[in-house]
Amino acid sequence: MNESVKPTQKICPRCGRTFGCLHAEGCWCFDFVITPENTEKLKNTYNNCLCPECLPLYGEKKTTGNV
């Protein structure tokens, strides 16, 4: 996570966990690749960001090969 920006504390709409969100590049979620289909599903199902435990259900962590 970007250390110069203080994350906003959010509550995951899927599981209820509290987590930090930067709302910008540098946030932990930018480390995930999410298909356009799953992006649309997330927008239609949830009203906010998902936590680090739930987001991997909809995408995969970037590696050197899938950036």
C-alpha positions, -999 to 999 in steps of 0.1 A, spaced: 0 0 0 12 35 -7 26 49 25 22 86 16 -16 83 15 -36 73 45 -61 45 37 -98 49 44 -112 23 66 -141 4 49 -163 -24 57 -165 -52 31 -201 -56 19 -196 -93 13 -182 -104 47 -183 -74 71 -145 -73 77 -129 -38 81 -100 -31 58 -79 -2 44 -86 13 10 -67 40 -9 -92 46 -37 -62 50 -61 -32 34 -76 -10 19 -49 -39 3 -31 -36 -34 -25 -65 -41 -49 -44 -29 -79 -24 -61 -74 -54 -81 -88 -65 -88 -124 -103 -89 -127 -121 -99 -159 -145 -74 -174 -173 -99 -166 -164 -101 -130 -160 -63 -128 -195 -59 -140 -207 -86 -115 -190 -68 -86 -206 -35 -96 -240 -51 -98 -238 -71 -66 -219 -49 -41 -221 -12 -33 -184 -8 -22 -149 -23 -24 -143 -59 -12 -117 -67 14 -84 -86 7 -100 -119 17 -130 -115 -6 -116 -99 -38 -95 -129 -47 -128 -148 -53 -134 -126 -83 -98 -121 -97 -63 -133 -94 -31 -118 -80 -9 -103 -107 23 -121 -114 51 -112 -138 33 -132 -165 -2 -117 -162 4 -80 -156 
